[in-house]
Amino acid sequence: MNFAFSEEQDELRRSVRKFLEDKSPISEVRKRMESQSGFDPEVWTQATQQLGLAGISIPEEYGGLGFTNIELGIVLEEMGRALFCAPYFSSVVLGANALLASGDKEAMAAHLPGIASGDSRYTVAMYESAAGFDISGTATTAVPSGGVFRISGRKDYVIDGATASDFLVFAKAEDGLSLFHVKRSDSTRSTWHETMDQTRKLASVEFEAAEGSLVGTLGQGAETYKQLIDIACAALSAEMVGGAQSCLDMSVEYAKVRIQFGRPIGSFQAIKHKCADMLVEVESAKSAAYYAMWAAANDAAELNIAAPLAKSFCSDAYFMVAAENIQIHGGIGFTWEHDAHLYFKRAKSSQLMFGSPSNFREELAQRIGL
């Protein structure tokens, strides 16, 4: 078996990395963190229309490039490495894959081309505060009315919910949990939240009898959600691996140049062992993330196991490496102004996204019959 990336995939990685180094240095990340929108529209246009990154894993028949989730994972790994601030995860990972998971060809034809071009920015409204990450506790309702549905309720923890042009909303209809498309309008109200990690914007969205159209079939929502979350967890794992690699690189570089007692601190056994432990965590996380993205591209049965495995392991690995990065930097690393804290905050927010590592370990145990 060949576990190496192809020459074309390596070239994709180089291209994305060069673009992000030019367009998303840490100084730009900090600038976007201070804004409520959280991204630069000009850079978004360049990423989506000039490089075609938004359509990378969307089928060609729907305006995409027709690559696989493996290539999507490469892009996300590089974005995680740079802490790229853009509505990429919400629109390309969540929005596009919710539509693909629905199997609704009419909806895919209507909405995927806008996602692929970057002209539309989608997000998925899944969770509610009262139910947490339990989608079965959804209280948002969908009531048929004159050929459409009226969506009413409040969704929380919506990624890029304050700036999205379109929402894919899980709501309860007469036949059970279902997925609906809602266009931003006067019937949708978003409230941006100042969370710990401002590199990824979250919002609450209230739907007040907003006009919605069914995506998929009534009562199919739970199965669509499961497929979506499995792919999203694999994708998030790839992104977390990129961030963890940045933390490791930052630590090693600092250990080489920081002098204590007339020697680089990297020459001391304690620091060497920390860096070695970090390397083991990063490389192990890569294996889990790459396996999950391969499964997302090739084998749904494998993804059933790989997704919760990768999410739980990569979450803990990223958090551990980000915390150790601060420790290695010593006093300066503990200041909020240091870049190490940007990765630490992203690591923590990613660790809890869609549920905690313990939630996904429990999910994995159930899936393998324990």
HUZIQUI-V196415 format. One record per residue. SS is DSSP state (A for helix, B for strand, O for the rest). Layout:
ss:SS
ss:SS
This chain:
ss:O
ss:O
ss:O
ss:O
ss:O
ss:O
ss:A
ss:A
ss:A
ss:A
ss:A
ss:A
ss:A
ss:A
ss:A
ss:A
ss:A
ss:A
ss:A
ss:A
ss:A
ss:A
ss:A
ss:O
ss:O
ss:A
ss:A
ss:A
ss:A
ss:A
ss:A
ss:A
ss:A
ss:O
ss:O
ss:O
ss:O
ss:O
ss:O
ss:O
ss:A
ss:A
ss:A
ss:A
ss:A
ss:A
ss:A
ss:A
ss:A
ss:A
ss:O
ss:O
ss:A
ss:A
ss:A
ss:O
ss:O
ss:O
ss:O
ss:A
ss:A
ss:A
ss:O
ss:O
ss:O
ss:O
ss:O
ss:O
ss:A
ss:A
ss:A
ss:A
ss:A
ss:A
ss:A
ss:A
ss:A
ss:A
ss:A
ss:A
ss:A
ss:A
ss:O
ss:O
ss:O
ss:O
ss:O
ss:A
ss:A
ss:A
ss:A
ss:A
ss:A
ss:A
ss:A
ss:A
ss:A
ss:A
ss:A
ss:A
ss:A
ss:A
ss:O
ss:O
ss:A
ss:A
ss:A
ss:A
ss:A
ss:A
ss:A
ss:A
ss:A
ss:A
ss:A
ss:A
ss:A
ss:O
ss:O
ss:O
ss:O
ss:B
ss:B
ss:B
ss:B
ss:O
ss:B
ss:B
ss:O
ss:O
ss:O
ss:B
ss:O
ss:O
ss:A
ss:A
ss:A
ss:O
ss:O
ss:O
ss:B
ss:B
ss:B
ss:B
ss:B
ss:O
ss:O
ss:B
ss:B
ss:B
ss:B
ss:B
ss:B
ss:B
ss:B
ss:B
ss:B
ss:B
ss:B
ss:O
ss:O
ss:O
ss:O
ss:O
ss:O
ss:B
ss:B
ss:B
ss:B
ss:B
ss:B
ss:B
ss:B
ss:O
ss:O
ss:B
ss:B
ss:B
ss:B
ss:B
ss:B
ss:B
ss:B
ss:O
ss:O
ss:O
ss:O
ss:B
ss:B
ss:B
ss:B
ss:B
ss:B
ss:O
ss:O
ss:O
ss:O
ss:O
ss:O
ss:O
ss:O
ss:B
ss:B
ss:B
ss:B
ss:B
ss:B
ss:B
ss:B
ss:B
ss:B
ss:B
ss:B
ss:B
ss:B
ss:O
ss:O
ss:O
ss:O
ss:O
ss:A
ss:A
ss:A
ss:A
ss:A
ss:A
ss:A
ss:A
ss:A
ss:A
ss:A
ss:A
ss:A
ss:A
ss:A
ss:A
ss:A
ss:A
ss:A
ss:A
ss:A
ss:A
ss:A
ss:A
ss:A
ss:A
ss:A
ss:A
ss:A
ss:A
ss:A
ss:A
ss:A
ss:A
ss:A
ss:A
ss:A
ss:O
ss:B
ss:B
ss:O
ss:O
ss:B
ss:B
ss:A
ss:A
ss:A
ss:O
ss:A
ss:A
ss:A
ss:A
ss:A
ss:A
ss:A
ss:A
ss:A
ss:A
ss:A
ss:A
ss:A
ss:A
ss:A
ss:A
ss:A
ss:A
ss:A
ss:A
ss:A
ss:A
ss:A
ss:A
ss:A
ss:A
ss:A
ss:A
ss:A
ss:A
ss:O
ss:A
ss:A
ss:A
ss:A
ss:A
ss:A
ss:A
ss:A
ss:A
ss:A
ss:A
ss:A
ss:A
ss:A
ss:A
ss:A
ss:A
ss:A
ss:A
ss:A
ss:A
ss:A
ss:A
ss:A
ss:A
ss:A
ss:A
ss:A
ss:A
ss:A
ss:A
ss:A
ss:A
ss:A
ss:A
ss:O
ss:O
ss:O
ss:O
ss:O
ss:A
ss:A
ss:A
ss:A
ss:A
ss:A
ss:A
ss:A
ss:A
ss:A
ss:A
ss:A
ss:A
ss:O
ss:O
ss:O
ss:O
ss:A
ss:A
ss:A
ss:A
ss:A
ss:A
ss:A
ss:A
ss:A
ss:A
ss:A
ss:O
ss:O
ss:O
